């Protein structure tokens, strides 16, 4: 192969590698959600705080609370 051909093929190799990485991330994310989302939701909603003030451990942080409720909404919308 000439230097010009190698230069033309290199961007396609980079694009193919990027698409492969995105595919692997997407598949692993979907497998994780299907397998572990239900148990994660049950775990988050089932463990109470030790102070006995009816606040879950994840409700202390507004950012974490928002994330957990999005997780619950995603789980429930998948089964409607």
mmCIF file of the N, C-alpha and C atoms, coordinates in Angstrom:
data_MODEL
# 
_entry.id   MODEL 
# 
loop_
_atom_site.group_PDB 
_atom_site.id 
_atom_site.type_symbol 
_atom_site.label_atom_id 
_atom_site.label_alt_id 
_atom_site.label_comp_id 
_atom_site.label_asym_id 
_atom_site.label_entity_id 
_atom_site.label_seq_id 
_atom_site.pdbx_PDB_ins_code 
_atom_site.Cartn_x 
_atom_site.Cartn_y 
_atom_site.Cartn_z 
_atom_site.occupancy 
_atom_site.B_iso_or_equiv 
_atom_site.pdbx_formal_charge 
_atom_site.auth_seq_id 
_atom_site.auth_comp_id 
_atom_site.auth_asym_id 
_atom_site.auth_atom_id 
_atom_site.pdbx_PDB_model_num 
ATOM 1   N N  . UNK A 1 1  ? 0.828   -1.179 0.000  1.00 0.00 ? 1  UNK A N  1 
ATOM 2   C CA . UNK A 1 1  ? 0.000   0.000  0.000  1.00 0.00 ? 1  UNK A CA 1 
ATOM 3   C C  . UNK A 1 1  ? 0.871   1.240  0.000  1.00 0.00 ? 1  UNK A C  1 
ATOM 4   N N  . UNK A 1 2  ? 0.378   2.198  -0.701 1.00 0.00 ? 2  UNK A N  1 
ATOM 5   C CA . UNK A 1 2  ? 1.130   3.450  -0.742 1.00 0.00 ? 2  UNK A CA 1 
ATOM 6   C C  . UNK A 1 2  ? 0.778   4.310  0.479  1.00 0.00 ? 2  UNK A C  1 
ATOM 7   N N  . UNK A 1 3  ? 1.554   5.327  0.649  1.00 0.00 ? 3  UNK A N  1 
ATOM 8   C CA . UNK A 1 3  ? 1.350   6.232  1.782  1.00 0.00 ? 3  UNK A CA 1 
ATOM 9   C C  . UNK A 1 3  ? 0.000   6.949  1.669  1.00 0.00 ? 3  UNK A C  1 
ATOM 10  N N  . UNK A 1 4  ? -0.425  7.245  0.446  1.00 0.00 ? 4  UNK A N  1 
ATOM 11  C CA . UNK A 1 4  ? -1.702  7.919  0.228  1.00 0.00 ? 4  UNK A CA 1 
ATOM 12  C C  . UNK A 1 4  ? -2.870  7.015  0.617  1.00 0.00 ? 4  UNK A C  1 
ATOM 13  N N  . UNK A 1 5  ? -2.784  5.726  0.288  1.00 0.00 ? 5  UNK A N  1 
ATOM 14  C CA . UNK A 1 5  ? -3.845  4.781  0.646  1.00 0.00 ? 5  UNK A CA 1 
ATOM 15  C C  . UNK A 1 5  ? -3.945  4.613  2.159  1.00 0.00 ? 5  UNK A C  1 
ATOM 16  N N  . UNK A 1 6  ? -2.805  4.551  2.826  1.00 0.00 ? 6  UNK A N  1 
ATOM 17  C CA . UNK A 1 6  ? -2.796  4.420  4.284  1.00 0.00 ? 6  UNK A CA 1 
ATOM 18  C C  . UNK A 1 6  ? -3.430  5.655  4.923  1.00 0.00 ? 6  UNK A C  1 
ATOM 19  N N  . UNK A 1 7  ? -3.140  6.821  4.380  1.00 0.00 ? 7  UNK A N  1 
ATOM 20  C CA . UNK A 1 7  ? -3.711  8.061  4.903  1.00 0.00 ? 7  UNK A CA 1 
ATOM 21  C C  . UNK A 1 7  ? -5.226  8.091  4.719  1.00 0.00 ? 7  UNK A C  1 
ATOM 22  N N  . UNK A 1 8  ? -5.721  7.531  3.636  1.00 0.00 ? 8  UNK A N  1 
ATOM 23  C CA . UNK A 1 8  ? -7.166  7.509  3.388  1.00 0.00 ? 8  UNK A CA 1 
ATOM 24  C C  . UNK A 1 8  ? -7.881  6.493  4.273  1.00 0.00 ? 8  UNK A C  1 
ATOM 25  N N  . UNK A 1 9  ? -7.224  5.396  4.603  1.00 0.00 ? 9  UNK A N  1 
ATOM 26  C CA . UNK A 1 9  ? -7.849  4.330  5.386  1.00 0.00 ? 9  UNK A CA 1 
ATOM 27  C C  . UNK A 1 9  ? -7.833  4.638  6.882  1.00 0.00 ? 9  UNK A C  1 
ATOM 28  N N  . UNK A 1 10 ? -6.873  5.400  7.348  1.00 0.00 ? 10 UNK A N  1 
ATOM 29  C CA . UNK A 1 10 ? -6.714  5.654  8.779  1.00 0.00 ? 10 UNK A CA 1 
ATOM 30  C C  . UNK A 1 10 ? -7.966  6.253  9.435  1.00 0.00 ? 10 UNK A C  1 
ATOM 31  N N  . UNK A 1 11 ? -8.636  7.256  8.846  1.00 0.00 ? 11 UNK A N  1 
ATOM 32  C CA . UNK A 1 11 ? -9.854  7.778  9.492  1.00 0.00 ? 11 UNK A CA 1 
ATOM 33  C C  . UNK A 1 11 ? -10.957 6.728  9.629  1.00 0.00 ? 11 UNK A C  1 
ATOM 34  N N  . UNK A 1 12 ? -11.057 5.831  8.653  1.00 0.00 ? 12 UNK A N  1 
ATOM 35  C CA . UNK A 1 12 ? -12.073 4.784  8.726  1.00 0.00 ? 12 UNK A CA 1 
ATOM 36  C C  . UNK A 1 12 ? -11.777 3.792  9.847  1.00 0.00 ? 12 UNK A C  1 
ATOM 37  N N  . UNK A 1 13 ? -10.513 3.513  10.076 1.00 0.00 ? 13 UNK A N  1 
ATOM 38  C CA . UNK A 1 13 ? -10.137 2.641  11.182 1.00 0.00 ? 13 UNK A CA 1 
ATOM 39  C C  . UNK A 1 13 ? -10.479 3.286  12.521 1.00 0.00 ? 13 UNK A C  1 
ATOM 40  N N  . UNK A 1 14 ? -10.240 4.580  12.628 1.00 0.00 ? 14 UNK A N  1 
ATOM 41  C CA . UNK A 1 14 ? -10.555 5.296  13.871 1.00 0.00 ? 14 UNK A CA 1 
ATOM 42  C C  . UNK A 1 14 ? -12.067 5.316  14.097 1.00 0.00 ? 14 UNK A C  1 
ATOM 43  N N  . UNK A 1 15 ? -12.828 5.554  13.043 1.00 0.00 ? 15 UNK A N  1 
ATOM 44  C CA . UNK A 1 15 ? -14.289 5.563  13.159 1.00 0.00 ? 15 UNK A CA 1 
ATOM 45  C C  . UNK A 1 15 ? -14.800 4.181  13.538 1.00 0.00 ? 15 UNK A C  1 
ATOM 46  N N  . UNK A 1 16 ? -14.262 3.138  12.919 1.00 0.00 ? 16 UNK A N  1 
ATOM 47  C CA . UNK A 1 16 ? -14.687 1.777  13.241 1.00 0.00 ? 16 UNK A CA 1 
ATOM 48  C C  . UNK A 1 16 ? -14.365 1.424  14.687 1.00 0.00 ? 16 UNK A C  1 
ATOM 49  N N  . UNK A 1 17 ? -13.206 1.811  15.160 1.00 0.00 ? 17 UNK A N  1 
ATOM 50  C CA . UNK A 1 17 ? -12.832 1.551  16.549 1.00 0.00 ? 17 UNK A CA 1 
ATOM 51  C C  . UNK A 1 17 ? -13.739 2.312  17.513 1.00 0.00 ? 17 UNK A C  1 
ATOM 52  N N  . UNK A 1 18 ? -14.058 3.553  17.189 1.00 0.00 ? 18 UNK A N  1 
ATOM 53  C CA . UNK A 1 18 ? -14.960 4.351  18.025 1.00 0.00 ? 18 UNK A CA 1 
ATOM 54  C C  . UNK A 1 18 ? -16.349 3.727  18.080 1.00 0.00 ? 18 UNK A C  1 
ATOM 55  N N  . UNK A 1 19 ? -16.858 3.295  16.940 1.00 0.00 ? 19 UNK A N  1 
ATOM 56  C CA . UNK A 1 19 ? -18.169 2.647  16.910 1.00 0.00 ? 19 UNK A CA 1 
ATOM 57  C C  . UNK A 1 19 ? -18.170 1.340  17.695 1.00 0.00 ? 19 UNK A C  1 
ATOM 58  N N  . UNK A 1 20 ? -17.081 0.595  17.634 1.00 0.00 ? 20 UNK A N  1 
ATOM 59  C CA . UNK A 1 20 ? -16.976 -0.639 18.404 1.00 0.00 ? 20 UNK A CA 1 
ATOM 60  C C  . UNK A 1 20 ? -17.001 -0.355 19.901 1.00 0.00 ? 20 UNK A C  1 
ATOM 61  N N  . UNK A 1 21 ? -16.289 0.672  20.321 1.00 0.00 ? 21 UNK A N  1 
ATOM 62  C CA . UNK A 1 21 ? -16.275 1.043  21.742 1.00 0.00 ? 21 UNK A CA 1 
ATOM 63  C C  . UNK A 1 21 ? -17.665 1.483  22.192 1.00 0.00 ? 21 UNK A C  1 
ATOM 64  N N  . UNK A 1 22 ? -18.345 2.275  21.375 1.00 0.00 ? 22 UNK A N  1 
ATOM 65  C CA . UNK A 1 22 ? -19.702 2.716  21.713 1.00 0.00 ? 22 UNK A CA 1 
ATOM 66  C C  . UNK A 1 22 ? -20.647 1.524  21.790 1.00 0.00 ? 22 UNK A C  1 
ATOM 67  N N  . UNK A 1 23 ? -20.513 0.575  20.886 1.00 0.00 ? 23 UNK A N  1 
ATOM 68  C CA . UNK A 1 23 ? -21.346 -0.622 20.901 1.00 0.00 ? 23 UNK A CA 1 
ATOM 69  C C  . UNK A 1 23 ? -21.122 -1.434 22.168 1.00 0.00 ? 23 UNK A C  1 
ATOM 70  N N  . UNK A 1 24 ? -19.887 -1.617 22.555 1.00 0.00 ? 24 UNK A N  1 
ATOM 71  C CA . UNK A 1 24 ? -19.574 -2.379 23.768 1.00 0.00 ? 24 UNK A CA 1 
ATOM 72  C C  . UNK A 1 24 ? -20.137 -1.679 25.000 1.00 0.00 ? 24 UNK A C  1 
ATOM 73  N N  . UNK A 1 25 ? -19.989 -0.363 25.071 1.00 0.00 ? 25 UNK A N  1 
ATOM 74  C CA . UNK A 1 25 ? -20.529 0.390  26.210 1.00 0.00 ? 25 UNK A CA 1 
ATOM 75  C C  . UNK A 1 25 ? -22.052 0.291  26.241 1.00 0.00 ? 25 UNK A C  1 
ATOM 76  N N  . UNK A 1 26 ? -22.684 0.419  25.094 1.00 0.00 ? 26 UNK A N  1 
ATOM 77  C CA . UNK A 1 26 ? -24.138 0.351  25.025 1.00 0.00 ? 26 UNK A CA 1 
ATOM 78  C C  . UNK A 1 26 ? -24.650 -1.028 25.436 1.00 0.00 ? 26 UNK A C  1 
ATOM 79  N N  . UNK A 1 27 ? -24.037 -2.078 24.933 1.00 0.00 ? 27 UNK A N  1 
ATOM 80  C CA . UNK A 1 27 ? -24.475 -3.429 25.288 1.00 0.00 ? 27 UNK A CA 1 
ATOM 81  C C  . UNK A 1 27 ? -24.269 -3.722 26.767 1.00 0.00 ? 27 UNK A C  1 
ATOM 82  N N  . UNK A 1 28 ? -23.139 -3.328 27.307 1.00 0.00 ? 28 UNK A N  1 
ATOM 83  C CA . UNK A 1 28 ? -22.902 -3.582 28.726 1.00 0.00 ? 28 UNK A CA 1 
ATOM 84  C C  . UNK A 1 28 ? -23.867 -2.772 29.586 1.00 0.00 ? 28 UNK A C  1 
ATOM 85  N N  . UNK A 1 29 ? -24.192 -1.556 29.168 1.00 0.00 ? 29 UNK A N  1 
ATOM 86  C CA . UNK A 1 29 ? -25.152 -0.732 29.905 1.00 0.00 ? 29 UNK A CA 1 
ATOM 87  C C  . UNK A 1 29 ? -26.533 -1.383 29.898 1.00 0.00 ? 29 UNK A C  1 
ATOM 88  N N  . UNK A 1 30 ? -26.969 -1.867 28.737 1.00 0.00 ? 30 UNK A N  1 
ATOM 89  C CA . UNK A 1 30 ? -28.282 -2.502 28.647 1.00 0.00 ? 30 UNK A CA 1 
ATOM 90  C C  . UNK A 1 30 ? -28.323 -3.806 29.436 1.00 0.00 ? 30 UNK A C  1 
ATOM 91  N N  . UNK A 1 31 ? -27.259 -4.586 29.381 1.00 0.00 ? 31 UNK A N  1 
ATOM 92  C CA . UNK A 1 31 ? -27.224 -5.817 30.168 1.00 0.00 ? 31 UNK A CA 1 
ATOM 93  C C  . UNK A 1 31 ? -27.254 -5.515 31.656 1.00 0.00 ? 31 UNK A C  1 
ATOM 94  N N  . UNK A 1 32 ? -26.558 -4.466 32.070 1.00 0.00 ? 32 UNK A N  1 
ATOM 95  C CA . UNK A 1 32 ? -26.566 -4.081 33.476 1.00 0.00 ? 32 UNK A CA 1 
ATOM 96  C C  . UNK A 1 32 ? -27.964 -3.664 33.905 1.00 0.00 ? 32 UNK A C  1 
ATOM 97  N N  . UNK A 1 33 ? -28.635 -2.852 33.094 1.00 0.00 ? 33 UNK A N  1 
ATOM 98  C CA . UNK A 1 33 ? -29.963 -2.380 33.465 1.00 0.00 ? 33 UNK A CA 1 
ATOM 99  C C  . UNK A 1 33 ? -30.956 -3.526 33.575 1.00 0.00 ? 33 UNK A C  1 
ATOM 100 N N  . UNK A 1 34 ? -30.934 -4.432 32.642 1.00 0.00 ? 34 UNK A N  1 
ATOM 101 C CA . UNK A 1 34 ? -31.890 -5.537 32.686 1.00 0.00 ? 34 UNK A CA 1 
ATOM 102 C C  . UNK A 1 34 ? -31.644 -6.463 33.867 1.00 0.00 ? 34 UNK A C  1 
ATOM 103 N N  . UNK A 1 35 ? -30.406 -6.658 34.209 1.00 0.00 ? 35 UNK A N  1 
ATOM 104 C CA . UNK A 1 35 ? -30.079 -7.632 35.236 1.00 0.00 ? 35 UNK A CA 1 
ATOM 105 C C  . UNK A 1 35 ? -30.089 -7.053 36.644 1.00 0.00 ? 35 UNK A C  1 
ATOM 106 N N  . UNK A 1 36 ? -29.589 -5.851 36.809 1.00 0.00 ? 36 UNK A N  1 
ATOM 107 C CA . UNK A 1 36 ? -29.358 -5.330 38.152 1.00 0.00 ? 36 UNK A CA 1 
ATOM 108 C C  . UNK A 1 36 ? -30.229 -4.150 38.552 1.00 0.00 ? 36 UNK A C  1 
ATOM 109 N N  . UNK A 1 37 ? -31.012 -3.610 37.649 1.00 0.00 ? 37 UNK A N  1 
ATOM 110 C CA . UNK A 1 37 ? -31.803 -2.428 37.983 1.00 0.00 ? 37 UNK A CA 1 
ATOM 111 C C  . UNK A 1 37 ? -32.856 -2.735 39.039 1.00 0.00 ? 37 UNK A C  1 
ATOM 112 N N  . UNK A 1 38 ? -33.549 -3.853 38.905 1.00 0.00 ? 38 UNK A N  1 
ATOM 113 C CA . UNK A 1 38 ? -34.590 -4.198 39.870 1.00 0.00 ? 38 UNK A CA 1 
ATOM 114 C C  . UNK A 1 38 ? -34.005 -4.359 41.268 1.00 0.00 ? 38 UNK A C  1 
ATOM 115 N N  . UNK A 1 39 ? -32.919 -5.074 41.387 1.00 0.00 ? 39 UNK A N  1 
ATOM 116 C CA . UNK A 1 39 ? -32.324 -5.277 42.708 1.00 0.00 ? 39 UNK A CA 1 
ATOM 117 C C  . UNK A 1 39 ? -31.759 -3.978 43.271 1.00 0.00 ? 39 UNK A C  1 
ATOM 118 N N  . UNK A 1 40 ? -31.253 -3.093 42.414 1.00 0.00 ? 40 UNK A N  1 
ATOM 119 C CA . UNK A 1 40 ? -30.746 -1.805 42.879 1.00 0.00 ? 40 UNK A CA 1 
ATOM 120 C C  . UNK A 1 40 ? -31.877 -0.932 43.401 1.00 0.00 ? 40 UNK A C  1 
ATOM 121 N N  . UNK A 1 41 ? -33.009 -0.929 42.717 1.00 0.00 ? 41 UNK A N  1 
ATOM 122 C CA . UNK A 1 41 ? -34.159 -0.145 43.168 1.00 0.00 ? 41 UNK A CA 1 
ATOM 123 C C  . UNK A 1 41 ? -34.668 -0.674 44.500 1.00 0.00 ? 41 UNK A C  1 
ATOM 124 N N  . UNK A 1 42 ? -34.793 -1.973 44.629 1.00 0.00 ? 42 UNK A N  1 
ATOM 125 C CA . UNK A 1 42 ? -35.248 -2.563 45.890 1.00 0.00 ? 42 UNK A CA 1 
ATOM 126 C C  . UNK A 1 42 ? -34.273 -2.236 47.008 1.00 0.00 ? 42 UNK A C  1 
ATOM 127 N N  . UNK A 1 43 ? -32.997 -2.285 46.729 1.00 0.00 ? 43 UNK A N  1 
ATOM 128 C CA . UNK A 1 43 ? -31.989 -1.983 47.742 1.00 0.00 ? 43 UNK A CA 1 
ATOM 129 C C  . UNK A 1 43 ? -32.059 -0.518 48.164 1.00 0.00 ? 43 UNK A C  1 
ATOM 130 N N  . UNK A 1 44 ? -32.196 0.392  47.197 1.00 0.00 ? 44 UNK A N  1 
ATOM 131 C CA . UNK A 1 44 ? -32.251 1.823  47.531 1.00 0.00 ? 44 UNK A CA 1 
ATOM 132 C C  . UNK A 1 44 ? -33.495 2.170  48.337 1.00 0.00 ? 44 UNK A C  1 
ATOM 133 N N  . UNK A 1 45 ? -34.612 1.552  48.017 1.00 0.00 ? 45 UNK A N  1 
ATOM 134 C CA . UNK A 1 45 ? -35.853 1.880  48.709 1.00 0.00 ? 45 UNK A CA 1 
ATOM 135 C C  . UNK A 1 45 ? -36.049 1.075  49.990 1.00 0.00 ? 45 UNK A C  1 
ATOM 136 N N  . UNK A 1 46 ? -35.252 0.055  50.204 1.00 0.00 ? 46 UNK A N  1 
ATOM 137 C CA . UNK A 1 46 ? -35.470 -0.816 51.351 1.00 0.00 ? 46 UNK A CA 1 
ATOM 138 C C  . UNK A 1 46 ? -34.600 -0.545 52.554 1.00 0.00 ? 46 UNK A C  1 
ATOM 139 N N  . UNK A 1 47 ? -33.521 0.176  52.405 1.00 0.00 ? 47 UNK A N  1 
ATOM 140 C CA . UNK A 1 47 ? -32.610 0.407  53.522 1.00 0.00 ? 47 UNK A CA 1 
ATOM 141 C C  . UNK A 1 47 ? -32.900 1.779  54.111 1.00 0.00 ? 47 UNK A C  1 
ATOM 142 N N  . UNK A 1 48 ? -33.348 1.791  55.367 1.00 0.00 ? 48 UNK A N  1 
ATOM 143 C CA . UNK A 1 48 ? -33.675 3.053  56.029 1.00 0.00 ? 48 UNK A CA 1 
ATOM 144 C C  . UNK A 1 48 ? -32.444 3.610  56.736 1.00 0.00 ? 48 UNK A C  1 
ATOM 145 N N  . UNK A 1 49 ? -32.541 4.858  57.117 1.00 0.00 ? 49 UNK A N  1 
ATOM 146 C CA . UNK A 1 49 ? -31.476 5.531  57.845 1.00 0.00 ? 49 UNK A CA 1 
ATOM 147 C C  . UNK A 1 49 ? -31.446 5.022  59.286 1.00 0.00 ? 49 UNK A C  1 
ATOM 148 N N  . UNK A 1 50 ? -30.302 5.028  59.926 1.00 0.00 ? 50 UNK A N  1 
ATOM 149 C CA . UNK A 1 50 ? -30.190 4.539  61.300 1.00 0.00 ? 50 UNK A CA 1 
ATOM 150 C C  . UNK A 1 50 ? -30.743 5.529  62.312 1.00 0.00 ? 50 UNK A C  1 
ATOM 151 N N  . UNK A 1 51 ? -31.001 6.765  61.907 1.00 0.00 ? 51 UNK A N  1 
ATOM 152 C CA . UNK A 1 51 ? -31.547 7.764  62.828 1.00 0.00 ? 51 UNK A CA 1 
ATOM 153 C C  . UNK A 1 51 ? -33.035 7.569  63.078 1.00 0.00 ? 51 UNK A C  1 
ATOM 154 N N  . UNK A 1 52 ? -33.674 6.725  62.308 1.00 0.00 ? 52 UNK A N  1 
ATOM 155 C CA . UNK A 1 52 ? -35.108 6.446  62.413 1.00 0.00 ? 52 UNK A CA 1 
ATOM 156 C C  . UNK A 1 52 ? -35.966 7.696  62.217 1.00 0.00 ? 52 UNK A C  1 
ATOM 157 N N  . UNK A 1 53 ? -35.566 8.550  61.310 1.00 0.00 ? 53 UNK A N  1 
ATOM 158 C CA . UNK A 1 53 ? -36.335 9.759  61.017 1.00 0.00 ? 53 UNK A CA 1 
ATOM 159 C C  . UNK A 1 53 ? -37.055 9.658  59.674 1.00 0.00 ? 53 UNK A C  1 
ATOM 160 N N  . UNK A 1 54 ? -37.245 8.454  59.185 1.00 0.00 ? 54 UNK A N  1 
ATOM 161 C CA . UNK A 1 54 ? -37.964 8.165  57.941 1.00 0.00 ? 54 UNK A CA 1 
ATOM 162 C C  . UNK A 1 54 ? -37.343 8.821  56.712 1.00 0.00 ? 54 UNK A C  1 
ATOM 163 N N  . UNK A 1 55 ? -36.075 9.103  56.759 1.00 0.00 ? 55 UNK A N  1 
ATOM 164 C CA . UNK A 1 55 ? -35.346 9.606  55.593 1.00 0.00 ? 55 UNK A CA 1 
ATOM 165 C C  . UNK A 1 55 ? -34.375 8.515  55.162 1.00 0.00 ? 55 UNK A C  1 
ATOM 166 N N  . UNK A 1 56 ? -34.466 8.151  53.914 1.00 0.00 ? 56 UNK A N  1 
ATOM 167 C CA . UNK A 1 56 ? -33.549 7.141  53.396 1.00 0.00 ? 56 UNK A CA 1 
ATOM 168 C C  . UNK A 1 56 ? -32.146 7.726  53.307 1.00 0.00 ? 56 UNK A C  1 
ATOM 169 N N  . UNK A 1 57 ? -31.152 6.858  53.274 1.00 0.00 ? 57 UNK A N  1 
ATOM 170 C CA . UNK A 1 57 ? -29.758 7.309  53.265 1.00 0.00 ? 57 UNK A CA 1 
ATOM 171 C C  . UNK A 1 57 ? -29.442 8.138  52.035 1.00 0.00 ? 57 UNK A C  1 
ATOM 172 N N  . UNK A 1 58 ? -30.120 7.880  50.926 1.00 0.00 ? 58 UNK A N  1 
ATOM 173 C CA . UNK A 1 58 ? -29.829 8.583  49.689 1.00 0.00 ? 58 UNK A CA 1 
ATOM 174 C C  . UNK A 1 58 ? -30.590 9.900  49.578 1.00 0.00 ? 58 UNK A C  1 
ATOM 175 N N  . UNK A 1 59 ? -31.519 10.181 50.500 1.00 0.00 ? 59 UNK A N  1 
ATOM 176 C CA . UNK A 1 59 ? -32.272 11.429 50.455 1.00 0.00 ? 59 UNK A CA 1 
ATOM 177 C C  . UNK A 1 59 ? -31.520 12.583 51.115 1.00 0.00 ? 59 UNK A C  1 
ATOM 178 N N  . UNK A 1 60 ? -30.387 12.309 51.704 1.00 0.00 ? 60 UNK A N  1 
ATOM 179 C CA . UNK A 1 60 ? -29.595 13.357 52.346 1.00 0.00 ? 60 UNK A CA 1 
ATOM 180 C C  . UNK A 1 60 ? -29.015 14.303 51.299 1.00 0.00 ? 60 UNK A C  1 
ATOM 181 N N  . UNK A 1 61 ? -28.601 13.762 50.178 1.00 0.00 ? 61 UNK A N  1 
ATOM 182 C CA . UNK A 1 61 ? -28.020 14.564 49.099 1.00 0.00 ? 61 UNK A CA 1 
ATOM 183 C C  . UNK A 1 61 ? -29.069 14.795 48.009 1.00 0.00 ? 61 UNK A C  1 
ATOM 184 N N  . UNK A 1 62 ? -29.375 16.049 47.664 1.00 0.00 ? 62 UNK A N  1 
ATOM 185 C CA . UNK A 1 62 ? -30.366 16.314 46.614 1.00 0.00 ? 62 UNK A CA 1 
ATOM 186 C C  . UNK A 1 62 ? -29.974 15.725 45.260 1.00 0.00 ? 62 UNK A C  1 
ATOM 187 N N  . UNK A 1 63 ? -28.696 15.744 44.946 1.00 0.00 ? 63 UNK A N  1 
ATOM 188 C CA . UNK A 1 63 ? -28.245 15.186 43.672 1.00 0.00 ? 63 UNK A CA 1 
ATOM 189 C C  . UNK A 1 63 ? -28.453 13.674 43.634 1.00 0.00 ? 63 UNK A C  1 
ATOM 190 N N  . UNK A 1 64 ? -28.101 13.009 44.708 1.00 0.00 ? 64 UNK A N  1 
ATOM 191 C CA . UNK A 1 64 ? -28.276 11.560 44.777 1.00 0.00 ? 64 UNK A CA 1 
ATOM 192 C C  . UNK A 1 64 ? -29.751 11.193 44.804 1.00 0.00 ? 64 UNK A C  1 
ATOM 193 N N  . UNK A 1 65 ? -30.557 11.977 45.499 1.00 0.00 ? 65 UNK A N  1 
ATOM 194 C CA . UNK A 1 65 ? -31.993 11.705 45.553 1.00 0.00 ? 65 UNK A CA 1 
ATOM 195 C C  . UNK A 1 65 ? -32.621 11.823 44.165 1.00 0.00 ? 65 UNK A C  1 
ATOM 196 N N  . UNK A 1 66 ? -32.243 12.867 43.429 1.00 0.00 ? 66 UNK A N  1 
ATOM 197 C CA . UNK A 1 66 ? -32.749 13.044 42.065 1.00 0.00 ? 66 UNK A CA 1 
ATOM 198 C C  . UNK A 1 66 ? -32.355 11.863 41.191 1.00 0.00 ? 66 UNK A C  1 
ATOM 199 N N  . UNK A 1 67 ? -31.122 11.389 41.335 1.00 0.00 ? 67 UNK A N  1 
ATOM 200 C CA . UNK A 1 67 ? -30.648 10.252 40.539 1.00 0.00 ? 67 UNK A CA 1 
ATOM 201 C C  . UNK A 1 67 ? -31.421 8.983  40.875 1.00 0.00 ? 67 UNK A C  1 
ATOM 202 N N  . UNK A 1 68 ? -31.680 8.748  42.162 1.00 0.00 ? 68 UNK A N  1 
ATOM 203 C CA . UNK A 1 68 ? -32.406 7.537  42.567 1.00 0.00 ? 68 UNK A CA 1 
ATOM 204 C C  . UNK A 1 68 ? -33.836 7.581  42.051 1.00 0.00 ? 68 UNK A C  1 
ATOM 205 N N  . UNK A 1 69 ? -34.491 8.734  42.126 1.00 0.00 ? 69 UNK A N  1 
ATOM 206 C CA . UNK A 1 69 ? -35.860 8.812  41.619 1.00 0.00 ? 69 UNK A CA 1 
ATOM 207 C C  . UNK A 1 69 ? -35.905 8.642  40.101 1.00 0.00 ? 69 UNK A C  1 
ATOM 208 N N  . UNK A 1 70 ? -34.899 9.118  39.391 1.00 0.00 ? 70 UNK A N  1 
ATOM 209 C CA . UNK A 1 70 ? -34.832 8.864  37.949 1.00 0.00 ? 70 UNK A CA 1 
ATOM 210 C C  . UNK A 1 70 ? -34.646 7.378  37.679 1.00 0.00 ? 70 UNK A C  1 
ATOM 211 N N  . UNK A 1 71 ? -33.850 6.729  38.508 1.00 0.00 ? 71 UNK A N  1 
ATOM 212 C CA . UNK A 1 71 ? -33.644 5.289  38.382 1.00 0.00 ? 71 UNK A CA 1 
ATOM 213 C C  . UNK A 1 71 ? -34.956 4.542  38.581 1.00 0.00 ? 71 UNK A C  1 
ATOM 214 N N  . UNK A 1 72 ? -35.722 4.927  39.596 1.00 0.00 ? 72 UNK A N  1 
ATOM 215 C CA . UNK A 1 72 ? -37.019 4.300  39.859 1.00 0.00 ? 72 UNK A CA 1 
ATOM 216 C C  . UNK A 1 72 ? -37.985 4.569  38.710 1.00 0.00 ? 72 UNK A C  1 
ATOM 217 N N  . UNK A 1 73 ? -38.024 5.798  38.217 1.00 0.00 ? 73 UNK A N  1 
ATOM 218 C CA . UNK A 1 73 ? -38.913 6.124  37.096 1.00 0.00 ? 73 UNK A CA 1 
ATOM 219 C C  . UNK A 1 73 ? -38.555 5.327  35.849 1.00 0.00 ? 73 UNK A C  1 
ATOM 220 N N  . UNK A 1 74 ? -37.272 5.196  35.562 1.00 0.00 ? 74 UNK A N  1 
ATOM 221 C CA . UNK A 1 74 ? -36.845 4.403  34.405 1.00 0.00 ? 74 UNK A CA 1 
ATOM 222 C C  . UNK A 1 74 ? -37.231 2.946  34.566 1.00 0.00 ? 74 UNK A C  1 
ATOM 223 N N  . UNK A 1 75 ? -37.101 2.430  35.766 1.00 0.00 ? 75 UNK A N  1 
ATOM 224 C CA . UNK A 1 75 ? -37.464 1.033  36.018 1.00 0.00 ? 75 UNK A CA 1 
ATOM 225 C C  . UNK A 1 75 ? -38.961 0.831  35.845 1.00 0.00 ? 75 UNK A C  1 
ATOM 226 N N  . UNK A 1 76 ? -39.766 1.735  36.414 1.00 0.00 ? 76 UNK A N  1 
ATOM 227 C CA . UNK A 1 76 ? -41.213 1.590  36.329 1.00 0.00 ? 76 UNK A CA 1 
ATOM 228 C C  . UNK A 1 76 ? -41.729 1.821  34.914 1.00 0.00 ? 76 UNK A C  1 
ATOM 229 N N  . UNK A 1 77 ? -41.137 2.735  34.170 1.00 0.00 ? 77 UNK A N  1 
ATOM 230 C CA . UNK A 1 77 ? -41.603 2.992  32.809 1.00 0.00 ? 77 UNK A CA 1 
ATOM 231 C C  . UNK A 1 77 ? -41.265 1.835  31.874 1.00 0.00 ? 77 UNK A C  1 
ATOM 232 N N  . UNK A 1 78 ? -40.277 1.042  32.218 1.00 0.00 ? 78 UNK A N  1 
ATOM 233 C CA . UNK A 1 78 ? -39.933 -0.114 31.399 1.00 0.00 ? 78 UNK A CA 1 
ATOM 234 C C  . UNK A 1 78 ? -40.918 -1.256 31.527 1.00 0.00 ? 78 UNK A C  1 
ATOM 235 N N  . UNK A 1 79 ? -41.737 -1.235 32.576 1.00 0.00 ? 79 UNK A N  1 
ATOM 236 C CA . UNK A 1 79 ? -42.676 -2.326 32.808 1.00 0.00 ? 79 UNK A CA 1 
ATOM 237 C C  . UNK A 1 79 ? -44.122 -1.896 32.675 1.00 0.00 ? 79 UNK A C  1 
ATOM 238 N N  . UNK A 1 80 ? -44.380 -0.734 32.102 1.00 0.00 ? 80 UNK A N  1 
ATOM 239 C CA . UNK A 1 80 ? -45.760 -0.289 31.895 1.00 0.00 ? 80 UNK A CA 1 
ATOM 240 C C  . UNK A 1 80 ? -46.262 -0.707 30.544 1.00 0.00 ? 80 UNK A C  1 
# 
